[in-house]
Every structure is written in C-alpha cells, then in structure tokens.
Amino acid sequence: MGSFIVLVSFTLMILMAISYEPYSGMGVTASDVPTSCYHYCNQKLESRHQCYKHCDESAHKDPGYKLYGYPYSANTRRVLTVLYEKDLSFDPITVDLRAGEQKKPSFLSINPFGLVPVFEDKDLKLVESRAISQYIATVRRSRGTQLVNHKSYKKIGTETMWMYIESFEFDPPATILTQQLAINPLVGLKPDYKVVNETEPKLEKVLDIYEERLKNSSFLASNNFTMADLFHLPNIQYLMGTPAKRLFESRPSVNRWVAAITARPAWKKACDVKAWYGKKKNGY
Amino acid sequence: MGSFIVLVSFTLMILMAISYEPYSGMGVTASDVPTSCYHYCNQKLESRHQCYKHCDESAHKDPGYKLYGYPYSANTRRVLTVLYEKDLSFDPITVDLRAGEQKKPSFLSINPFGLVPVFEDKDLKLVESRAISQYIATVRRSRGTQLVNHKSYKKIGTETMWMYIESFEFDPPATILTQQLAINPLVGLKPDYKVVNETEPKLEKVLDIYEERLKNSSFLASNNFTMADLFHLPNIQYLMGTPAKRLFESRPSVNRWVAAITARPAWKKACDVKAWYGKKKNGY
C-alpha cells in the first residue's frame, strides 16, 4: 500500500512538474482574458501553451472586432491584410473618404485625428494602422501567419528596426509619390513634377539599401514574411500602378521581394473592394 | 518508512509544482541568453521569474553596448534617455554631424542611411532611435523605469497607439518646426516663415487632441510615464526654446505634461553634452 502511494505520488509529481505553469505566468493577467477562461486554466492546471491556445481560440471565436475604414485607403488595407493573414472575422464600417465623412463631427468623436482606420476590440479603441496591426498580431499571435516574433530578442529587435525604417525612411517619400502619381490623377489633379523629381531620388536611396539587404535575405527582417514587409504593401501597390514602378523593377532583389509580398492572398483580398462591401456582419 | 517516503514525495511534488517552470517556456530560447545562464536555470529548476532576473542581471552586468551618436542630436538623445532611465552603461562613439561624418564612407558602412544613432549589442546592430529604444526597453524590462508594458494586452495596445501617434501625427510638424526655428538659426540660416506658418496649425491640431487626453490622464498612454511620452522629448525640448513654445504653454494640461516629462533626471542627463564627452568606456 505504501509503495502504491509512493508510486502515485511520484507519478503525480512528475505530471505536475511537466504541466503546472499558472496562466498568470505567461504575462497575461486575469483582467486580460475572459474570467471563465482564466479560472478554467488555473483549475485544470493545463500547460501555459494549452491554456493560452484555449483562451485565444475559444474566448475569441467571435471577437466582435469593428473596423472603421475605407476599402481604397492605404492605411485601411494595411489592417485588412493583418486580419486576413490571421483569418479573423470583423465588422466593416465604411467611412466614405470621397464624401469627407472622416471630417464630420460624428466621426471626429470616434477619432479626433479624422483618419481611418479605427479598430475596436470591445471597449478598446485604437487608431494608427501600424499600431492596430501590431496589436492584432500580438493578441492573436497563435493564429494564422506569424507576423511578429515574440521569442527571440534579436529577431524582435531586427523586426522592430525594419518596421521603423518603413515608417521613417520608406513611407515619407513613398507617400508623397503615391499622392502625386496615384491619388492626384484619381481626383482630377495633375502631379506636381517638381515635387516628384525632388522625391524620387529620396526613394531610390532607400531602395538601394533595400536591394543590398534583399540580396542576402528573402524578406526585410528575416527569411520569412513579417510585419515589416506587410507595412510596405499599401504604398507599393499604388506606386506599381504609376511610372514610379521602374524604381522597384530596376532593382532585381527589390523586384523579387515586391512580387513575393504583393502575391500574398491576404493582400489580394485586402485590395478587393467587393470583399469589403459584400461582407455580412462578422463574416466574409 | 513508507509514510516518510510519502511525505518526502509530497513535499517534493509541492515544491516542484511551485517552482518548475523551464526557462524556455518564458519565450526566450537557448540561443538568446548566454549558454551558462540557460543551463544554470534548467539545472537549478528556478522559477521563470528568478531565472529571467538571473540571466538579465548577471549575464548583462557589463552589456558592452555601443552607441554611435552625437550629443546634440534629437534622435541620439531619445536613446540616451532610455539608457539613463534603465541605468545602463554604454560606450559612446561620437559621429560629428557638424563635420558631416555621418555621410562619410566609414560611417555609411555602419549605417547606409547615414543617420545617428546606431546601437550595437554584441553582434546585433540596430538603427532608428525608436526601434533601439523599444529593443532596450524589451530586453531590459526588469531593470530601471518600466517604459513599456509586457503584461496587459490593452495597455500594450494603448501604448503602441500613442507611440505611433507620436511618429505619424506629432513628429512630422514638430520636426519641421524644430528645423526651421531651432536648427536653422544654429547654423546661420533664417527660418522660412511661410513653412512655419503652414506647419504651426498642424501641430496645434495635434496638441488640441493631446490637451483633451491629458485632462483625464497624467501621461499619454496611462497615468504612468511610458515610452510614448519619452518619444516626444527631443522635439519638445528644442521647440520650448523657440517661439513655438507658446503652442505648448497655452494648453494647461499639455503644459503640465511637458513640465513633468522634461523634468525627468534621465532626460536632463541625455541633454548634458558634458556627460557624453566625459564618459569613460562603459562608465558614466
């Protein structure tokens, strides 16, 4: 009988040693996940991984995400791509930029900056497409495409660096060229070629650095597609429809990279305006 | 004897259940921490928290960080503030921007963008001041001021949002005004008042939104000082020395916030040019 108890005790000991990792230890507090899920994890003594997966998958089956945006907007498409890469349902709410709805008081009460997209996850409201993208990729890390690394400090550092290179080196000239060469013609304005001629060399300088990087790396931050690549998509898509596409096509590694990232099904879907307007609430 | 073994077994079981959390489970792999530290953690079966602290504190006692920068540079000061908030030693390497050293081939081989700061943590080289700042705050999360939240998804989302609001709403007009009103006079150029008059209303619009936020929150992302506030410091410091300071002073909550963040000792030290030049290697 004593031996039996010892055996049972040791077995329990081994099992607990393997599996006991309180959910709070993974860096998420009780206030961050549904109470039922938090209690379930602690009571059942699941592994942290199992618990995380359980909370993430079951508690968020219908996340009830809301996305205020406009399907032609570059910044809206950035967030759409993340949602599609993660295969997440959401409720699209159209803010008609052509009608200037983003500057009306009813929308300014939602985002005082008067910009789309705006993302709502229950009582959390977020603006800025890159912040929304990172939030979704962090909260839903175990689902769909892994867009940001959470394990290796080196990879986190490198990815963050390339994300900020997009924000501060690529985006400023790319946005000016997108406005002049893609948006102006759409609204009946001519491009200001003085501005274009001043801006193109700035983008070329950035693309020269990208070319060197992409000779030795499939994507910017690593050999895998990450958020750093995704952030570039909306401006690149617009510019590839203008004479500025030669700046990308004349650089072989950049050209290969552009082809790879624009071919992603999530990006194609983000550009499909019918997919936005055809959506039923929480379904697509 | 049987009872004694049962007692010992149960005691061990409880102890292991409380303390066994393999280091790899906290999201850091063996390749990210020194091998000796990783093995120590797994052999000693410390708690994840203890192990994390051990690796972070002991393995990085002399981190050997290198910072290429210029003590008058706004972007260099952003990273300096993070290093001082975390009380971290580093080796400063001066890149004289007045002498144009950042555009010389020897520096372009370090950062092809020709910009400071550049940060080196052993074989990891990072550019972009905000990326460097986030890297340090993430790797050294357990040390000094807690600048970024790693536990609450809501807080991570809100902080990230305010960081990107700084990057995309505050920084563009603030940088233009800093250049025109602070840098131009330093190098013997007059401000272009057409540019100033076009840009000030853009910054005012942003500060109006900040004023509303700061009426109900001590700092931008929460009631605590975070990276989102820190990111604003370099531009604000320059602008407070120009006529543009009235844009901040005329808004009571913004004014209170500016006073609070510019009073931080880490920021004062980051602005102390003597502290940069007086540094011995790895000491200050």
Interface residues (C-beta under 8 A of the other chain):
Chain A: M1 G2 S3 I5 V6 S9 F10 L12 M13 M16 A17 Y20 E21 G25 M26 G27 V28 T29 S31 D32 R48 P112 F113 D121 L124 L126 V127 E128 R130 A131 I132 Q134 Y135 T138 V139 H150 K151 S152 Y153 K154 I156 G157 T158 T160 M161 M163 Y164 I165 S167 F168 E169 V206 D208 I209 E212
Chain B: M1 G2 S3 I5 V6 S9 F10 L12 M13 M16 A17 Y20 E21 G25 M26 G27 V28 T29 S31 D32 R48 H49 P112 F113 D121 L124 L126 V127 E128 R130 A131 I132 Q134 Y135 T138 V139 H150 K151 S152 Y153 K154 I156 G157 T158 T160 M161 M163 Y164 I165 S167 F168 E169 V206 D208 I209 E212
